[in-house]
Structure formats: C-alpha cells, structure tokens
Amino acid sequence: MSLLDHDSAGAASAQQQPRRKNTMRFLRTAPLPVVFWLLLSGHYEPLLLALGALSVAVVCWLTRRAGLDHRSVTFAFALRLPRYFLWLSGSVLVSTFAVARKVWSPRPDLRPVVEPIPTPHLQELSQVVYANSITLTPGTLSLDVEANHIEVHSLERSGVDELRKGLMLRRVRQTEAQR
C-alpha cells in the first residue's frame, strides 16, 4: 500500500466518523417522537407507518440542524410536560375568555405595552418553553428571547404584571427541576 493509498483510506475513515456519530445521535433522538407519533396516531397501516417514519426522520433532522442535543430533553422532563401542558391549557382558556370579553366590549380599553420579563438562570430549553407559553397565551406575545429576559408584548399592562408575578415561570422551573 502506497502512502497515497494510506492517506485516502484515512480520509475515508475520517468521513465515516461524523456519519456514524450522526447516525447514533439520530438513533438516540428518534424513540421519543416515534412513541409520541404512535400514541397520537393509533393507525398502523403500512402507508401511515411510512409517513410517520418520514415525519420522525424530518423532526430528528430539524432537531440536529437547530443544534439541539438529545441530552437537552430528558425522560423525566418529558414526563413532567403533560402536567405543565394541562396547567397551560387552563391558563390559555382563562386568558382567551378575558381577551374576548375585553375585545368585544362596547368600549375596549386596550393599552398595549412592550416590556422585558426577566428569566434569570433559566436553561435554554426552558426559555424556549417559557417564550412559547407566553405566545400561546392570548393577549401576550414573545417578541425576542435574550439570555436573561424575554421581550413581551401585551394588550394590557395586566398581562405583563401577571407574568412578573412569576407563576408561569415557576411552573416552567418545576418542569425543568431535577434535570
């Protein structure tokens, strides 16, 4: 084997290392979306299973492209999410009725505000959950996420005041606890 052949064999081996690493990362990331999809779908026809496998592959690829690590979502965190989503659903319902009542009143007294809401020492994934929760709640919208705060638009000052009380932030912290 010549030196040139040895170099090309080493280069091929070096290219296979990242592929193997990406494959392993995919295999560690895939089980949670697979189980989630199967539970929600309930259909096991070949076409739907193939489409489900394709959608899981796309989600895993997007996760990798976004730079999220499979270790950022632990099993314990995933188990705490349904409880948080139940609480968030209740908050969304209450807020929906409050915003609808305000908007449909004969004289809506809306005074929009934009203010930063502090998020001290919140992990990146929890910041994403918090920002999305703010946006899902009618009357509030996350505009920008920074390292130590989230810029929030609210239809009224009371929306920002409610966030400053910290109930939603405490719920997000409980979800991330013991990670």
N, CA, C and O of each residue as an XYZ file, in Angstrom:
716
protein
N       0.849     -1.168      0.000
C       0.000      0.000      0.000
C       0.897      1.233      0.000
O       1.793      1.366      0.833
N       0.644      2.118     -0.932
C       1.467      3.315     -1.040
C       0.987      4.354     -0.023
O      -0.069      4.219      0.596
N       1.800      5.381      0.116
C       1.465      6.461      1.043
C       0.186      7.165      0.603
O      -0.620      7.570      1.440
N      -0.001      7.311     -0.700
C      -1.192      7.956     -1.240
C      -2.443      7.136     -0.918
O      -3.470      7.693     -0.529
N      -2.356      5.806     -1.081
C      -3.488      4.942     -0.764
C      -3.807      5.012      0.727
O      -4.974      5.021      1.118
N      -2.776      5.062      1.548
C      -2.965      5.129      3.001
C      -3.669      6.425      3.396
O      -4.540      6.405      4.266
N      -3.306      7.571      2.766
C      -3.929      8.857      3.054
C      -5.392      8.866      2.640
O      -6.235      9.389      3.369
N      -5.710      8.290      1.469
C      -7.104      8.284      1.021
C      -7.945      7.366      1.899
O      -9.116      7.660      2.136
N      -7.382      6.262      2.389
C      -8.098      5.366      3.296
C      -8.357      6.069      4.626
O      -9.430      5.913      5.208
N      -7.394      6.834      5.107
C      -7.567      7.594      6.354
C      -8.619      8.670      6.201
O      -9.402      8.911      7.120
N      -8.647      9.333      5.027
C      -9.650     10.367      4.784
C     -11.042      9.762      4.742
O     -11.990     10.346      5.266
N     -11.174      8.587      4.119
C     -12.478      7.925      4.062
C     -12.932      7.532      5.461
O     -14.110      7.661      5.793
N     -12.005      7.055      6.277
C     -12.332      6.677      7.645
C     -12.747      7.902      8.461
O     -13.657      7.823      9.286
N     -12.082      9.026      8.232
C     -12.419     10.263      8.942
C     -13.802     10.753      8.543
O     -14.511     11.330      9.367
N     -14.202     10.531      7.280
C     -15.533     10.937      6.844
C     -16.609     10.039      7.450
O     -17.725     10.497      7.693
N     -16.292      8.776      7.697
C     -17.270      7.861      8.255
C     -17.527      8.146      9.736
O     -18.611      7.857     10.243
N     -16.540      8.710     10.428
C     -16.713      9.012     11.852
C     -17.881      9.970     12.090
O     -18.746      9.667     12.912
N     -17.940     11.131     11.392
C     -19.084     12.020     11.621
C     -20.405     11.366     11.222
O     -21.427     11.598     11.868
N     -20.396     10.556     10.172
C     -21.626      9.868      9.767
C     -22.093      8.922     10.863
O     -23.274      8.889     11.206
N     -21.165      8.162     11.403
C     -21.505      7.220     12.467
C     -22.012      7.983     13.686
O     -22.973      7.559     14.329
N     -21.376      9.102     14.007
C     -21.794      9.918     15.142
C     -23.198     10.483     14.905
O     -24.024     10.495     15.818
N     -23.470     10.953     13.678
C     -24.794     11.482     13.350
C     -25.853     10.393     13.394
O     -26.977     10.633     13.836
N     -25.501      9.200     12.941
C     -26.438      8.081     12.984
C     -26.777      7.729     14.426
O     -27.940      7.498     14.754
N     -25.775      7.688     15.280
C     -26.016      7.380     16.691
C     -26.861      8.471     17.351
O     -27.743      8.174     18.157
N     -26.595      9.709     17.015
C     -27.375     10.821     17.565
C     -28.838     10.690     17.127
O     -29.754     10.901     17.922
N     -29.044     10.337     15.849
C     -30.393     10.141     15.324
C     -31.097      9.009     16.073
O     -32.260      9.142     16.454
N     -30.396      7.904     16.282
C     -30.998      6.749     16.957
C     -31.340      7.056     18.415
O     -32.274      6.471     18.962
N     -30.596      7.965     19.051
C     -30.917      8.357     20.421
C     -32.059      9.365     20.459
O     -32.796      9.424     21.443
N     -32.216     10.160     19.400
C     -33.244     11.188     19.357
C     -34.595     10.630     18.916
O     -35.634     11.126     19.351
N     -34.599      9.624     18.076
C     -35.816      9.133     17.431
C     -36.849      8.466     18.342
O     -38.040      8.645     18.086
N     -36.489      7.717     19.377
C     -37.528      6.972     20.111
C     -38.672      7.821     20.672
O     -39.829      7.410     20.579
N     -38.389      8.979     21.244
C     -39.449      9.791     21.829
C     -40.466     10.243     20.767
O     -41.667     10.083     20.982
N     -40.022     10.807     19.618
C     -41.018     11.167     18.597
C     -41.752      9.956     18.023
O     -42.925     10.058     17.664
N     -41.072      8.810     17.934
C     -41.736      7.601     17.421
C     -42.875      7.196     18.341
O     -43.992      6.957     17.882
N     -42.596      7.119     19.636
C     -43.629      6.733     20.599
C     -44.751      7.758     20.606
O     -45.926      7.393     20.616
N     -44.399      9.031     20.600
C     -45.391     10.109     20.589
C     -46.281      9.994     19.363
O     -47.503     10.094     19.475
N     -45.685      9.785     18.196
C     -46.455      9.674     16.953
C     -47.365      8.451     16.993
O     -48.531      8.540     16.610
N     -46.851      7.315     17.451
C     -47.667      6.100     17.502
C     -48.845      6.257     18.463
O     -49.953      5.808     18.169
N     -48.606      6.891     19.608
C     -49.689      7.096     20.568
C     -50.767      8.019     20.013
O     -51.957      7.763     20.196
N     -50.363      9.080     19.341
C     -51.336     10.020     18.804
C     -52.037      9.482     17.571
O     -53.215      9.764     17.353
N     -51.331      8.715     16.767
C     -51.881      8.223     15.519
C     -52.889      7.100     15.751
O     -54.059      7.229     15.391
N     -52.446      6.022     16.341
C     -53.321      4.885     16.546
C     -53.601      4.093     15.287
O     -54.391      3.150     15.314
N     -52.968      4.457     14.188
C     -53.145      3.749     12.919
C     -51.851      3.035     12.568
O     -50.758      3.581     12.720
N     -51.995      1.805     12.095
C     -50.805      1.006     11.835
C     -50.804      0.425     10.418
O     -50.248     -0.650     10.194
N     -51.420      1.124      9.462
C     -51.369      0.714      8.064
C     -49.987      1.055      7.514
O     -49.358      2.010      7.969
N     -49.514      0.282      6.543
C     -48.159      0.496      6.004
C     -47.907      1.926      5.512
O     -46.850      2.494      5.785
N     -48.864      2.507      4.795
C     -48.658      3.868      4.289
C     -48.499      4.857      5.438
O     -47.608      5.707      5.407
N     -49.348      4.754      6.439
C     -49.269      5.686      7.563
C     -48.015      5.462      8.397
O     -47.435      6.422      8.905
N     -47.592      4.222      8.544
C     -46.345      3.957      9.254
C     -45.160      4.550      8.499
O     -44.245      5.103      9.110
N     -45.175      4.435      7.162
C     -44.096      5.014      6.353
C     -44.096      6.541      6.469
O     -43.037      7.155      6.603
N     -45.279      7.148      6.420
C     -45.359      8.609      6.571
C     -44.935      9.041      7.974
O     -44.296     10.079      8.144
N     -45.292      8.246      8.966
C     -44.862      8.540     10.334
C     -43.362      8.457     10.479
O     -42.744      9.311     11.116
N     -42.764      7.417      9.883
C     -41.300      7.275      9.927
C     -40.637      8.457      9.230
O     -39.623      8.972      9.700
N     -41.210      8.885      8.113
C     -40.662     10.046      7.398
C     -40.775     11.307      8.255
O     -39.836     12.101      8.320
N     -41.913     11.491      8.908
C     -42.072     12.702      9.723
C     -41.121     12.690     10.921
O     -40.585     13.736     11.289
N     -40.907     11.531     11.529
C     -39.961     11.431     12.640
C     -38.544     11.725     12.151
O     -37.781     12.410     12.832
N     -38.194     11.212     10.980
C     -36.867     11.484     10.420
C     -36.679     12.983     10.168
O     -35.604     13.526     10.425
N     -37.710     13.645      9.669
C     -37.624     15.091      9.421
C     -37.473     15.847     10.741
O     -36.675     16.780     10.833
N     -38.236     15.448     11.763
C     -38.132     16.104     13.073
C     -36.725     15.929     13.644
O     -36.138     16.879     14.162
N     -36.192     14.719     13.547
C     -34.835     14.466     14.069
C     -33.800     15.270     13.292
O     -32.853     15.792     13.879
N     -33.974     15.371     11.988
C     -33.045     16.151     11.162
C     -33.126     17.632     11.534
O     -32.100     18.300     11.668
N     -34.355     18.145     11.701
C     -34.516     19.550     12.092
C     -33.932     19.811     13.472
O     -33.343     20.864     13.714
N     -34.095     18.853     14.375
C     -33.531     18.980     15.720
C     -32.018     19.097     15.646
O     -31.419     19.927     16.329
N     -31.403     18.264     14.816
C     -29.952     18.314     14.664
C     -29.520     19.627     14.022
O     -28.532     20.232     14.439
N     -30.265     20.066     13.003
C     -29.940     21.329     12.332
C     -30.078     22.522     13.264
O     -29.345     23.503     13.145
N     -31.030     22.429     14.196
C     -31.246     23.527     15.142
C     -30.188     23.547     16.235
O     -30.118     24.491     17.022
N     -29.367     22.509     16.282
C     -28.303     22.469     17.271
C     -28.747     21.954     18.618
O     -28.020     22.092     19.602
N     -29.949     21.353     18.687
C     -30.408     20.797     19.957
C     -29.755     19.452     20.172
O     -29.644     18.645     19.249
N     -29.333     19.224     21.365
C     -28.682     17.979     21.721
C     -29.724     17.020     22.289
O     -30.656     17.451     22.967
N     -29.577     15.746     22.023
C     -30.532     14.767     22.538
C     -30.553     14.752     24.058
O     -31.536     14.312     24.653
N     -29.504     15.218     24.691
C     -29.459     15.221     26.154
C     -30.230     16.383     26.753
O     -30.443     16.414     27.965
N     -30.660     17.355     25.922
C     -31.369     18.505     26.467
C     -32.780     18.142     26.919
O     -33.337     18.808     27.792
N     -33.363     17.105     26.340
C     -34.684     16.653     26.746
C     -34.529     15.295     27.424
O     -34.309     14.281     26.762
N     -34.643     15.289     28.732
C     -34.509     14.040     29.466
C     -35.869     13.363     29.574
O     -36.906     13.981     29.336
N     -35.846     12.101     29.932
C     -37.081     11.352     30.102
C     -37.922     11.959     31.218
O     -39.141     12.075     31.085
N     -37.284     12.342     32.309
C     -38.004     12.951     33.436
C     -38.660     14.266     33.012
O     -39.788     14.555     33.411
N     -37.956     15.060     32.207
C     -38.511     16.316     31.698
C     -39.736     16.014     30.836
O     -40.764     16.678     30.970
N     -39.636     15.026     29.962
C     -40.751     14.655     29.091
C     -41.946     14.166     29.908
O     -43.091     14.406     29.524
N     -41.698     13.486     31.025
C     -42.798     13.028     31.871
C     -43.493     14.179     32.594
O     -44.684     14.086     32.893
N     -42.770     15.259     32.878
C     -43.362     16.411     33.559
C     -44.109     17.334     32.598
O     -44.915     18.152     33.042
N     -43.862     17.222     31.303
C     -44.505     18.116     30.339
C     -46.032     17.994     30.292
O     -46.698     19.027     30.226
N     -46.627     16.795     30.323
C     -48.091     16.736     30.270
C     -48.761     17.508     31.400
O     -49.776     18.169     31.180
N     -48.209     17.432     32.595
C     -48.777     18.187     33.726
C     -48.679     19.698     33.452
O     -49.616     20.447     33.727
N     -47.546     20.128     32.913
C     -47.384     21.544     32.581
C     -48.366     21.950     31.485
O     -48.971     23.020     31.554
N     -48.525     21.094     30.473
C     -49.446     21.414     29.374
C     -50.887     21.494     29.861
O     -51.661     22.308     29.358
N     -51.259     20.668     30.828
C     -52.602     20.765     31.405
C     -52.796     22.114     32.087
O     -53.808     22.787     31.890
N     -51.807     22.496     32.893
C     -51.879     23.795     33.561
C     -51.936     24.924     32.527
O     -52.735     25.853     32.650
N     -51.073     24.830     31.503
C     -51.029     25.868     30.467
C     -52.357     25.938     29.719
O     -52.816     27.031     29.389
N     -52.977     24.802     29.447
C     -54.276     24.785     28.763
C     -55.322     25.542     29.567
O     -56.117     26.297     29.006
N     -55.324     25.343     30.874
C     -56.249     26.087     31.724
C     -55.978     27.576     31.676
O     -56.912     28.377     31.617
N     -54.709     27.955     31.702
C     -54.345     29.382     31.623
C     -54.756     29.982     30.291
O     -55.222     31.120     30.233
N     -54.585     29.224     29.231
C     -54.967     29.701     27.898
C     -56.477     29.911     27.831
O     -56.936     30.907     27.272
N     -57.256     28.984     28.395
C     -58.723     29.138     28.391
C     -59.165     30.372     29.159
O     -59.989     31.150     28.678
N     -58.620     30.547     30.348
C     -58.976     31.712     31.160
C     -58.612     32.996     30.413
O     -59.406     33.935     30.349
N     -57.420     33.026     29.858
C     -56.959     34.214     29.137
C     -57.782     34.453     27.868
O     -58.046     35.600     27.507
N     -58.185     33.381     27.198
C     -58.997     33.515     25.990
C     -60.304     34.233     26.300
O     -60.698     35.151     25.580
N     -60.972     33.819     27.361
C     -62.231     34.463     27.730
C     -62.013     35.919     28.150
O     -62.819     36.786     27.812
N     -60.944     36.189     28.873
C     -60.670     37.558     29.308
C     -60.395     38.469     28.115
O     -60.899     39.590     28.056
N     -59.594     37.986     27.166
C     -59.278     38.797     25.986
C     -60.520     38.981     25.113
O     -60.768     40.078     24.613
N     -61.301     37.915     24.928
C     -62.519     38.021     24.116
C     -63.496     39.015     24.730
O     -64.090     39.824     24.018
N     -63.664     38.957     26.053
C     -64.558     39.895     26.733
C     -64.071     41.331     26.551
O     -64.867     42.240     26.313
N     -62.762     41.523     26.665
C     -62.183     42.862     26.531
C     -62.347     43.392     25.100
O     -62.731     44.545     24.901
N     -62.053     42.545     24.113
C     -62.092     42.981     22.712
C     -63.520     43.219     22.242
O     -63.771     44.146     21.472
N     -64.458     42.392     22.699
C     -65.839     42.513     22.247
C     -66.657     43.504     23.073
O     -67.834     43.718     22.780
N     -66.068     44.101     24.082
C     -66.822     45.075     24.871
C     -67.097     46.311     24.018
O     -66.339     46.607     23.094
N     -68.177     47.033     24.323
C     -68.522     48.215     23.519
C     -67.409     49.272     23.478
O     -67.230     49.958     22.472
N     -66.669     49.390     24.580
C     -65.572     50.361     24.629
C     -64.306     49.642     25.102
O     -63.945     49.706     26.278
N     -63.650     48.969     24.184
C     -62.434     48.258     24.621
C     -61.371     49.248     25.079
O     -61.025     50.189     24.366
N     -60.872     49.018     26.260
C     -59.853     49.884     26.839
C     -58.513     49.155     26.784
O     -57.988     48.727     27.812
N     -57.969     49.016     25.587
C     -56.708     48.299     25.413
C     -55.560     49.296     25.391
O     -55.600     50.285     24.658
N     -54.558     49.037     26.182
C     -53.355     49.865     26.229
C     -52.149     48.932     26.109
O     -51.595     48.488     27.115
N     -51.745     48.637     24.855
C     -50.635     47.692     24.650
C     -49.332     48.187     25.269
O     -49.046     49.384     25.286
N     -48.556     47.241     25.774
C     -47.240     47.544     26.348
C     -46.241     46.511     25.843
O     -46.597     45.377     25.524
N     -44.992     46.932     25.781
C     -43.884     46.029     25.465
C     -42.856     46.205     26.569
O     -42.337     47.300     26.787
N     -42.569     45.106     27.262
C     -41.615     45.162     28.377
C     -40.812     43.873     28.453
O     -41.275     42.817     28.021
N     -39.601     43.963     29.008
C     -38.824     42.733     29.224
C     -39.295     42.018     30.489
O     -39.562     42.644     31.515
N     -39.389     40.707     30.392
C     -39.722     39.870     31.540
C     -38.457     39.106     31.909
O     -37.939     38.356     31.081
N     -37.947     39.272     33.119
C     -36.692     38.613     33.496
C     -36.819     37.085     33.521
O     -37.845     36.534     33.921
N     -35.751     36.425     33.084
C     -35.663     34.958     33.125
C     -34.296     34.575     33.683
O     -33.494     33.967     32.976
N     -34.019     34.920     34.940
C     -32.687     34.659     35.476
C     -32.412     33.160     35.619
O     -33.250     32.404     36.109
N     -31.252     32.763     35.194
C     -30.745     31.396     35.359
C     -31.683     30.337     34.781
O     -31.787     29.240     35.329
N     -32.353     30.650     33.698
C     -33.244     29.688     33.058
C     -32.485     28.986     31.944
O     -31.861     29.638     31.107
N     -32.536     27.658     31.933
C     -31.844     26.899     30.907
C     -32.455     27.192     29.544
O     -33.601     27.631     29.444
N     -31.677     26.945     28.500
C     -32.085     27.306     27.144
C     -33.409     26.661     26.745
O     -34.297     27.342     26.234
N     -33.550     25.367     26.971
C     -34.787     24.681     26.613
C     -35.967     25.237     27.399
O     -37.056     25.401     26.849
N     -35.763     25.523     28.656
C     -36.835     26.085     29.480
C     -37.198     27.494     29.026
O     -38.358     27.897     29.120
N     -36.220     28.239     28.537
C     -36.514     29.565     27.988
C     -37.408     29.447     26.763
O     -38.318     30.253     26.570
N     -37.147     28.447     25.940
C     -37.967     28.220     24.748
C     -39.389     27.851     25.163
O     -40.355     28.367     24.603
N     -39.517     26.962     26.142
C     -40.840     26.564     26.632
C     -41.572     27.781     27.200
O     -42.759     27.973     26.936
N     -40.876     28.587     27.967
C     -41.474     29.786     28.579
C     -41.910     30.783     27.511
O     -43.034     31.282     27.556
N     -41.044     31.077     26.559
C     -41.377     32.032     25.499
C     -42.557     31.538     24.671
O     -43.442     32.323     24.330
N     -42.582     30.257     24.346
C     -43.707     29.714     23.576
C     -44.992     29.722     24.401
O     -46.072     29.947     23.856
N     -44.890     29.483     25.690
C     -46.063     29.526     26.559
C     -46.643     30.932     26.619
O     -47.861     31.110     26.616
N     -45.774     31.921     26.674
C     -46.234     33.316     26.670
C     -46.974     33.607     25.368
O     -48.032     34.235     25.379
N     -46.423     33.155     24.259
C     -47.041     33.405     22.959
C     -48.363     32.659     22.820
O     -49.300     33.181     22.216
N     -48.456     31.457     23.361
C     -49.698     30.682     23.270
C     -50.822     31.286     24.097
O     -51.997     31.053     23.809
N     -50.479     32.052     25.109
C     -51.486     32.662     25.969
C     -52.042     33.903     25.281
O     -51.294     34.842     25.008
N     -53.353     33.920     24.996
C     -53.937     35.076     24.304
C     -53.688     36.381     25.052
O     -53.788     36.448     26.277
N     -53.367     37.401     24.292
C     -53.113     38.717     24.862
C     -51.649     39.020     25.064
O     -51.287     40.173     25.298
N     -50.790     38.006     24.981
C     -49.354     38.218     25.143
C     -48.604     37.573     23.984
O     -49.071     36.610     23.376
N     -47.437     38.123     23.698
C     -46.624     37.636     22.592
C     -45.151     37.831     22.925
O     -44.736     38.924     23.311
N     -44.369     36.780     22.776
C     -42.914     36.885     22.969
C     -42.315     37.468     21.701
O     -42.485     36.911     20.616
N     -41.620     38.576     21.832
C     -41.030     39.231     20.671
C     -39.569     38.854     20.465
O     -39.111     38.686     19.335
N     -38.837     38.723     21.583
C     -37.409     38.450     21.494
C     -36.963     37.720     22.752
O     -37.406     38.024     23.860
N     -36.078     36.754     22.557
C     -35.553     35.992     23.690
C     -34.073     36.317     23.831
O     -33.291     36.107     22.904
N     -33.702     36.823     24.982
C     -32.310     37.132     25.295
C     -31.852     36.197     26.415
O     -32.643     35.411     26.936
N     -30.595     36.285     26.774
C     -30.030     35.394     27.789
C     -30.713     35.536     29.147
O     -30.888     34.545     29.856
N     -31.100     36.753     29.515
C     -31.649     36.950     30.856
C     -33.053     37.572     30.878
O     -33.561     37.915     31.946
N     -33.683     37.717     29.699
C     -35.052     38.224     29.670
C     -35.736     37.877     28.345
O     -35.095     37.513     27.360
N     -37.057     38.006     28.366
C     -37.868     37.831     27.161
C     -38.640     39.123     26.954
O     -39.316     39.605     27.863
N     -38.538     39.669     25.779
C     -39.281     40.888     25.426
C     -40.717     40.473     25.106
O     -40.940     39.659     24.210
N     -41.696     41.029     25.837
C     -43.085     40.603     25.715
C     -43.978     41.775     25.329
O     -43.874     42.868     25.885
N     -44.862     41.520     24.360
C     -45.915     42.467     24.006
C     -47.195     41.972     24.642
O     -47.523     40.789     24.544
N     -47.925     42.868     25.296
C     -49.193     42.502     25.913
C     -50.248     43.535     25.543
O     -49.945     44.719     25.394
N     -51.490     43.078     25.395
C     -52.577     44.003     25.071
C     -52.857     44.971     26.208
O     -53.370     46.069     25.987
N     -52.519     44.560     27.428
C     -52.735     45.394     28.600
C     -51.587     45.215     29.579
O     -50.873     44.213     29.535
N     -51.419     46.168     30.442
C     -50.389     46.067     31.471
C     -50.619     44.859     32.375
O     -49.661     44.275     32.880
N     -51.870     44.481     32.581
C     -52.171     43.351     33.469
C     -51.529     42.056     32.964
O     -51.167     41.202     33.773
N     -51.380     41.892     31.649
C     -50.715     40.710     31.106
C     -49.253     40.650     31.512
O     -48.748     39.588     31.877
N     -48.575     41.782     31.451
C     -47.171     41.853     31.868
C     -47.069     41.690     33.378
O     -46.169     41.011     33.872
N     -47.992     42.314     34.115
C     -47.976     42.188     35.573
C     -48.163     40.736     36.001
O     -47.520     40.272     36.942
N     -49.036     40.031     35.314
C     -49.264     38.615     35.619
C     -47.991     37.800     35.392
O     -47.667     36.916     36.185
N     -47.277     38.095     34.318
C     -46.014     37.404     34.059
C     -44.968     37.764     35.106
O     -44.184     36.909     35.518
N     -44.951     38.995     35.529
C     -43.986     39.424     36.552
C     -44.243     38.761     37.904
O     -43.317     38.600     38.699
N     -45.497     38.373     38.173
C     -45.785     37.632     39.412
C     -45.031     36.313     39.430
O     -44.666     35.819     40.496
N     -44.794     35.740     38.255
C     -43.915     34.592     38.146
C     -44.550     33.217     38.238
O     -43.828     32.228     38.364
N     -45.875     33.114     38.179
C     -46.497     31.793     38.273
C     -46.082     30.907     37.094
O     -45.717     29.747     37.285
N     -46.138     31.449     35.887
C     -45.758     30.658     34.720
C     -44.281     30.287     34.778
O     -43.910     29.160     34.451
N     -43.445     31.221     35.189
C     -42.013     30.947     35.308
C     -41.754     29.841     36.340
O     -40.922     28.963     36.111
N     -42.461     29.883     37.468
C     -42.320     28.823     38.478
C     -42.733     27.469     37.916
O     -42.084     26.458     38.187
N     -43.801     27.446     37.142
C     -44.253     26.188     36.533
C     -43.204     25.647     35.560
O     -42.944     24.445     35.522
N     -42.607     26.543     34.778
C     -41.555     26.112     33.844
C     -40.360     25.576     34.637
O     -39.788     24.550     34.270
N     -39.987     26.245     35.698
C     -38.875     25.779     36.536
C     -39.181     24.420     37.169
O     -38.286     23.583     37.281
N     -40.421     24.187     37.582
C     -40.793     22.876     38.128
C     -40.659     21.800     37.068
O     -40.286     20.668     37.374
N     -40.954     22.138     35.846
C     -40.840     21.179     34.749
C     -39.390     20.816     34.501
O     -39.078     19.665     34.195
N     -38.502     21.790     34.631
C     -37.073     21.519     34.386
C     -36.360     20.962     35.615
O     -35.227     20.495     35.508
N     -37.005     21.005     36.780
C     -36.362     20.587     38.033
C     -35.791     19.181     37.955
O     -36.356     18.300     37.306
N     -34.678     18.985     38.618
C     -34.004     17.689     38.724
C     -33.580     17.146     37.372
O     -33.607     15.934     37.158
N     -33.190     18.020     36.458
C     -32.747     17.574     35.129
C     -31.308     17.255     35.147
O     -30.750     16.862     34.122
